[in-house]
């Protein structure tokens, strides 16, 4: 489901790809059974292209990667968490529109 | 701040708004649809729809909306992702104030902003939403595999979702304020026959607690006795409330709960302003009724525009 600017991350590479990332990083936690996740995916892809080089966009399949969602207390998807310098800046639960995601990303820029 | 003018503005991109938009785009009206999130509304979080005609096998809520959106785009409907903050309906030309300060003016307006789930309004609810508290079983149920959870409510949605949740959770305790369910009889029978569903009657949730995630709920029975139920999840289905924060109550008549009153042509008390779908004051709220009302609203708006 990832667009070319969106990186699929896993429990195994979450630390190097997200926690130790140089750029602010938005992680979209999703699963194949989740309709709202499918609805939000094209918006995340668009933003990935628009913010290329400024914000890193990642997706994590929560069915295949249980450890990271567990660590961040995720029990609803889509959940989008914004990281900067390894720390959580803010998060959004639910399928929101592009303007709300831009507002979220703005908190790390 | 920028301002633009349209013949017709539709607020809300659920089934009612998309149907209104389909009719308006096909009528070649100068029209825009404003949606604050992603088109779809409550259907987007509905797992499966078996009562929308034309889909003999049923259809996923997400897919139905995807098809409706594709259809309006085929006829060139303009959709903008923006939230409406306020309406000025005091003049024949209506003014819509958007987040960010831009305005849109229009001759005719259709309000189709729908409704959202009611909250319990108890301590812990806001903080733990998404961390064990949910208003959408199909979105979040798989996180509760082999766990113990509660469902709050006694209507059709609550009991249907409780049954669905037993596919994942080990035990579902339904907490209901009364001593009997309001849900349709067939749904009740299914729930009573399910040994993974337990009922706690005459009880209200007074608090939800947990560190970083739900650990339990505090419940008070009609005698005032408090008890604690340790659970990892709380699913709340206690009805809906209208998305009407931007609707001026002086100019648009609403009922006791804030739903908009219209005539059978979807016309509100303010001429040129229609309402369609779940935001309307009415008894039946279905996808199939919402789309019908959306179509009627646009046809009424068109008639109004022709008289100008």
Contacts between the chains, C-beta under 8 A, distances in Angstrom:
chain1	res1	chain2	res2	distance
A	31	B	142	7.1
A	33	B	142	6.7
A	34	B	139	6.1
A	35	B	44	6.1
A	35	B	45	7.0
A	35	B	46	8.0
A	35	B	47	7.4
A	35	B	60	6.0
A	35	B	61	5.8
A	35	B	62	3.0
A	35	B	63	7.8
A	35	B	138	7.2
A	35	B	139	7.8
A	36	B	38	7.7
A	36	B	40	8.0
A	36	B	44	5.4
A	36	B	45	6.0
A	36	B	62	7.1
A	36	B	139	6.1
A	38	B	62	5.6
A	39	B	38	4.9
A	39	B	40	6.2
A	39	B	44	5.8
A	39	B	62	6.1
A	39	B	65	7.4
A	39	B	66	7.7
A	40	B	38	6.3
A	43	B	38	7.0
A	63	B	142	7.6
A	73	B	131	4.9
A	73	B	212	4.9
A	73	B	213	5.1
A	74	B	130	7.4
A	74	B	131	7.8
A	74	B	143	7.7
A	75	B	130	6.7
A	75	B	131	5.7
A	75	B	132	5.2
A	75	B	134	7.3
A	75	B	140	6.2
A	75	B	143	4.3
A	75	B	144	7.5
A	75	B	213	6.6
A	75	B	214	8.0
A	75	B	233	7.1
A	76	B	129	7.7
A	76	B	130	4.2
A	76	B	131	7.7
A	76	B	134	5.6
A	76	B	136	7.7
A	76	B	139	6.2
A	76	B	140	4.6
A	76	B	143	7.2
A	77	B	139	6.5
A	77	B	140	7.2
A	79	B	130	6.3
A	93	B	129	6.8
A	93	B	130	3.6
A	94	B	130	7.8
A	95	B	37	6.5
A	95	B	38	5.0
A	95	B	40	7.7
A	95	B	44	6.2
A	96	B	37	5.3
A	96	B	38	7.2
A	97	B	35	6.9
A	97	B	36	6.1
A	97	B	37	4.2
A	97	B	38	5.6
A	97	B	81	4.3
A	98	B	81	5.0
A	99	B	36	7.9
A	99	B	81	5.6
A	99	B	82	6.5
A	99	B	83	7.5
A	99	B	99	7.3
A	100	B	37	7.1
